[in-house]
Amino acid sequence: MEQQRYAAALRSLRLRRWVVWGLLFACIAVGKISGWSKDLPRYTLEMTLALTVGALLWSAAFRCPRCLKFFRWGRTKFNPLTSKCVHCQLPVGAKPD
């Protein structure tokens, strides 16, 4: 049961990472396309940026399955690129204790 909870939580973390990276690349692509094409509405780039910021916040709000604290930030630390919990050092591919 515990192993399934860890697996589901870490699968959710990977999904959040993929969404963030996908939207970051989409922002770059939309920015390039909007520079070439004047027919593209301006709000397209703004919406892509807003979605990217929302995805970054969604990803930053992930809670560690072991300690139940925020995975990427603590009182004095914030590491958006970490592969370990900043509190209990649980690696992304870890099995439950």
Rosetta blueprint (number, residue, H / E / L):
1 M L
2 E H
3 Q H
4 Q H
5 R H
6 Y H
7 A H
8 A H
9 A H
10 L H
11 R H
12 S H
13 L H
14 R H
15 L H
16 R H
17 R H
18 W H
19 V H
20 V H
21 W H
22 G H
23 L H
24 L H
25 F H
26 A H
27 C H
28 I H
29 A H
30 V H
31 G H
32 K H
33 I H
34 S H
35 G H
36 W H
37 S L
38 K L
39 D L
40 L L
41 P L
42 R H
43 Y H
44 T H
45 L H
46 E H
47 M H
48 T H
49 L H
50 A H
51 L H
52 T H
53 V H
54 G H
55 A H
56 L H
57 L H
58 W H
59 S H
60 A H
61 A L
62 F L
63 R E
64 C L
65 P L
66 R L
67 C L
68 L L
69 K L
70 F E
71 F L
72 R L
73 W E
74 G L
75 R L
76 T L
77 K L
78 F E
79 N L
80 P L
81 L L
82 T L
83 S L
84 K E
85 C L
86 V L
87 H L
88 C L
89 Q L
90 L L
91 P E
92 V L
93 G L
94 A L
95 K L
96 P L
97 D L
